[in-house]
């Protein structure tokens, strides 16, 4: 293989990789930095970051201002770190600690100096610890600005240094119900209805949540489900209409919001209505509308659908009322279904 081609390929790969590497602290240069440089976390969580120093000699005092987006973060606490105390007693002060420095940013302004005379601290360590709470999902930069480091000489000298900001990745949390589908729109009282619910994890983290099925405002079933990010699942439920009054019912599904979920409008979805009526009463004087009696119109309707299956264009799942197992549909309208209609012939809605 051509050596020049190999060299160019290797160089291209190295250049590409540099776009995925966070800034690093240069060796042997005094660096004031946010640690860790990248924090990945969910909304509504609490976390800590350090303001740290590396490769410093004779540090007798420090000062910094830290800016952060107040739409994504709340600052809740700051406390002094242990590094400067290694050289003696300290005086630590917080000059400003607000989420509302301006319309877009909060600001923390802190400083600390050694008390008395003596050599300063050397090496690497933590100057301050700050606690934040996340709000919405997004990317936040913790920006160090107007920083100052001094040594122990009299008068003190300013220590030359560089700064490295921190990055906070607040992950999206979003469980969405995409579809609620029922196996029937008309069902005889005492017969079952299958309910299918399609749910997708639109967020960036694995989530465990509770899904509840409602008939009108009554909960009839629930299930705890765990979904990895981007995954979709179809959950199956069965509503036994035994004991329910005849009437029109609304079916809906509700996924309990998980911690940090801010978009909850897609956590609930209505799947339409179901008529619970006289068994095998599927039509009446108005086609497709039950009239409270299983009569010859209904027998004729079952005969019209005879031997149809889900693959037929005129398939009607409402006419598939039973199968080898009583009251359990079997995906074909056959003599069992016509027999069930005959069994309920002339039954009315009391």
SULSULKA-V496422 format. One record per residue. PHI is phi in radians with two decimals (none if undefined). PSI is psi as a letter, one per 30 degrees, with the letter a starting at -180 (999 if undefined). Layout:
phi=PHI psi=PSI
phi=PHI psi=PSI
This chain:
phi=none psi=k
phi=-1.09 psi=k
phi=-1.13 psi=e
phi=-1.12 psi=e
phi=-1.13 psi=e
phi=-1.06 psi=e
phi=-1.10 psi=e
phi=-1.15 psi=e
phi=-1.10 psi=e
phi=-1.11 psi=e
phi=-1.09 psi=e
phi=-1.10 psi=e
phi=-1.14 psi=e
phi=-1.14 psi=e
phi=-1.09 psi=e
phi=-1.10 psi=e
phi=-1.14 psi=f
phi=-1.10 psi=f
phi=-1.30 psi=f
phi=-1.93 psi=g
phi=-1.89 psi=k
phi=-1.22 psi=l
phi=-1.00 psi=k
phi=-2.05 psi=l
phi=-1.36 psi=k
phi=-1.08 psi=k
phi=-1.26 psi=k
phi=1.17 psi=g
phi=-1.96 psi=k
phi=-1.09 psi=k
phi=-2.29 psi=k
phi=-1.80 psi=k
phi=-2.58 psi=l
phi=-1.54 psi=k
phi=-2.27 psi=k
phi=-1.26 psi=l
phi=-1.28 psi=f
phi=-2.34 psi=k
phi=-2.06 psi=k
phi=-1.93 psi=k
phi=-2.73 psi=l
phi=-1.54 psi=l
phi=-1.13 psi=l
phi=1.08 psi=g
phi=-1.95 psi=l
phi=-1.81 psi=k
phi=-2.60 psi=l
phi=-2.11 psi=k
phi=-2.25 psi=l
phi=-1.88 psi=k
phi=-1.73 psi=j
phi=-2.08 psi=l
phi=-2.21 psi=k
phi=-2.33 psi=k
phi=1.01 psi=h
phi=-1.85 psi=k
phi=-2.19 psi=k
phi=1.05 psi=h
phi=-1.40 psi=k
phi=-2.00 psi=f
phi=-2.96 psi=l
phi=-2.55 psi=l
phi=-2.68 psi=k
phi=-2.63 psi=l
phi=-2.13 psi=k
phi=-2.08 psi=k
phi=-1.87 psi=k
phi=-2.61 psi=l
phi=-1.27 psi=k
phi=-1.35 psi=f
phi=-1.36 psi=f
phi=-1.96 psi=f
phi=-2.35 psi=k
phi=-2.02 psi=k
phi=-1.53 psi=k
phi=-2.06 psi=f
phi=-2.83 psi=k
phi=-2.40 psi=k
phi=-2.50 psi=l
phi=-1.24 psi=k
phi=-1.49 psi=l
phi=-1.52 psi=f
phi=-1.13 psi=e
phi=-1.14 psi=f
phi=-1.16 psi=f
phi=-1.16 psi=f
phi=-1.82 psi=f
phi=2.42 psi=a
phi=-1.17 psi=l
phi=-2.30 psi=l
phi=-2.06 psi=j
phi=-1.86 psi=k
phi=-2.42 psi=k
phi=-1.93 psi=j
phi=-1.45 psi=f
phi=-2.72 psi=k
phi=-2.61 psi=j
phi=-2.52 psi=k
phi=-1.45 psi=f
phi=-2.15 psi=h
phi=-1.07 psi=e
phi=-2.59 psi=a
phi=-1.15 psi=f
phi=-1.95 psi=f
phi=-2.35 psi=k
phi=-1.72 psi=l
phi=-2.52 psi=k
phi=-2.05 psi=k
phi=-2.17 psi=j
phi=-2.34 psi=l
phi=-2.63 psi=l
phi=-2.72 psi=k
phi=-2.37 psi=l
phi=-1.26 psi=k
phi=-1.60 psi=k
phi=1.45 psi=a
phi=-1.78 psi=l
phi=2.55 psi=l
phi=-1.15 psi=l
phi=-1.51 psi=a
phi=-1.46 psi=k
phi=-2.19 psi=k
phi=1.88 psi=b
phi=-2.36 psi=k
phi=-3.14 psi=a
phi=-1.76 psi=k
phi=-1.59 psi=e
phi=-2.65 psi=l
phi=-2.10 psi=k
phi=-2.10 psi=k
phi=-1.84 psi=k
phi=-2.16 psi=l
phi=-2.19 psi=k
phi=-1.36 psi=l
phi=-2.03 psi=c
phi=-1.53 psi=l
phi=-1.31 psi=l
phi=2.67 psi=a
phi=-2.03 psi=k
phi=-2.04 psi=k
phi=-1.87 psi=k
phi=-1.65 psi=j
phi=-1.79 psi=j
phi=-1.48 psi=k
phi=-2.58 psi=l
phi=0.86 psi=h
phi=-1.55 psi=l
phi=-2.60 psi=k
phi=-2.22 psi=k
phi=-2.23 psi=l
phi=-1.71 psi=a
phi=-1.62 psi=g
phi=-1.23 psi=l
phi=-2.10 psi=j
phi=-1.22 psi=l
phi=-1.22 psi=k
phi=-1.71 psi=k
phi=-1.40 psi=k
phi=-1.58 psi=k
phi=-1.15 psi=k
phi=-2.78 psi=l
phi=-2.06 psi=l
phi=-2.16 psi=l
phi=-2.29 psi=k
phi=-1.31 psi=l
phi=-1.96 psi=l
phi=-2.18 psi=k
phi=-2.06 psi=k
phi=-1.80 psi=j
phi=-1.69 psi=j
phi=-1.29 psi=k
phi=-1.35 psi=k
phi=-2.15 psi=j
phi=-2.78 psi=j
phi=-1.73 psi=k
phi=-2.22 psi=k
phi=-1.55 psi=j
phi=-1.59 psi=e
phi=-2.76 psi=k
phi=-2.21 psi=j
phi=-2.27 psi=k
phi=-1.90 psi=l
phi=-1.30 psi=f
phi=-2.49 psi=l
phi=-1.92 psi=f
phi=-2.31 psi=k
phi=-2.48 psi=k
phi=-1.31 psi=k
phi=-1.00 psi=k
phi=1.65 psi=f
phi=-1.74 psi=l
phi=-1.53 psi=l
phi=-2.25 psi=k
phi=-1.57 psi=k
phi=-2.17 psi=k
phi=-1.95 psi=k
phi=-2.16 psi=k
phi=-1.76 psi=k
phi=-2.24 psi=k
phi=-2.30 psi=k
phi=-1.56 psi=j
phi=-1.48 psi=f
phi=-1.49 psi=a
phi=-1.94 psi=g
phi=-2.36 psi=l
phi=-1.16 psi=k
phi=-2.34 psi=k
phi=-2.01 psi=k
phi=-2.57 psi=l
phi=-1.89 psi=k
phi=-1.91 psi=k
phi=-2.13 psi=k
phi=-1.79 psi=k
phi=-2.08 psi=k
phi=-1.90 psi=j
phi=0.95 psi=c
phi=-1.90 psi=g
phi=-1.71 psi=k
phi=-1.33 psi=k
phi=-1.99 psi=f
phi=-2.90 psi=l
phi=-2.63 psi=l
phi=-2.66 psi=k
phi=-1.54 psi=k
phi=-2.31 psi=k
phi=-2.03 psi=k
phi=-2.25 psi=k
phi=-1.18 psi=l
phi=-1.05 psi=k
phi=1.46 psi=f
phi=-1.46 psi=l
phi=-2.21 psi=k
phi=-2.45 psi=k
phi=-1.97 psi=j
phi=-1.75 psi=k
phi=-1.95 psi=k
phi=-2.34 psi=l
phi=-2.26 psi=k
phi=-1.85 psi=j
phi=-1.56 psi=j
phi=-1.42 psi=g
phi=-1.03 psi=k
phi=1.55 psi=f
phi=-1.57 psi=k
phi=-1.19 psi=l
phi=-1.15 psi=k
phi=2.78 psi=a
phi=-1.81 psi=k
phi=-2.21 psi=k
phi=-1.78 psi=k
phi=-1.80 psi=k
phi=-2.52 psi=l
phi=-2.25 psi=k
phi=-2.41 psi=k
phi=-1.74 psi=j
phi=-1.07 psi=k
phi=-1.02 psi=k
phi=-1.54 psi=l
phi=-1.03 psi=k
phi=1.63 psi=f
phi=-1.38 psi=k
phi=-1.81 psi=f
phi=-1.65 psi=j
phi=-1.88 psi=g
phi=-1.12 psi=e
phi=-1.59 psi=g
phi=-1.50 psi=f
phi=-2.30 psi=k
phi=-2.59 psi=k
phi=-1.65 psi=k
phi=-1.85 psi=g
phi=1.74 psi=a
phi=-2.03 psi=l
phi=-2.28 psi=k
phi=-1.64 psi=k
phi=-1.76 psi=j
phi=-2.51 psi=a
phi=-1.11 psi=k
phi=-0.94 psi=k
phi=1.25 psi=g
phi=-1.55 psi=j
phi=-1.89 psi=f
phi=-2.63 psi=l
phi=-2.86 psi=b
phi=-1.10 psi=f
phi=-1.71 psi=j
phi=-0.96 psi=k
phi=1.40 psi=g
phi=-2.08 psi=j
phi=-0.99 psi=k
phi=-2.10 psi=g
phi=1.50 psi=g
phi=-2.62 psi=k
phi=-1.59 psi=j
phi=-2.24 psi=a
phi=-1.14 psi=f
phi=-1.04 psi=e
phi=-1.27 psi=e
phi=-1.02 psi=e
phi=-1.09 psi=e
phi=-1.15 psi=e
phi=-1.08 psi=e
phi=-1.13 psi=e
phi=-1.10 psi=e
phi=-1.64 psi=g
phi=-0.99 psi=k
phi=1.21 psi=g
phi=-1.46 psi=l
phi=-2.32 psi=l
phi=-0.99 psi=f
phi=-1.42 psi=f
phi=-1.42 psi=k
phi=-1.13 psi=f
phi=-1.76 psi=g
phi=-1.10 psi=k
phi=-2.25 psi=j
phi=-1.07 psi=f
phi=-1.13 psi=f
phi=-1.46 psi=f
phi=-1.62 psi=i
phi=-1.72 psi=f
phi=-2.70 psi=l
phi=-2.83 psi=a
phi=-0.98 psi=e
phi=-1.65 psi=k
phi=-0.94 psi=k
phi=1.20 psi=g
phi=-1.91 psi=j
phi=-1.04 psi=l
phi=-2.24 psi=g
phi=1.13 psi=h
phi=-2.74 psi=k
phi=-1.63 psi=j
phi=-2.31 psi=a
phi=-1.14 psi=f
phi=-1.09 psi=e
phi=-1.22 psi=e
phi=-1.12 psi=e
phi=-1.09 psi=e
phi=-1.14 psi=e
phi=-1.14 psi=e
phi=-1.12 psi=e
phi=-1.08 psi=e
phi=-1.74 psi=g
phi=-1.01 psi=k
phi=1.22 psi=g
phi=-1.26 psi=k
phi=-2.18 psi=l
phi=-1.49 psi=j
phi=-1.13 psi=999
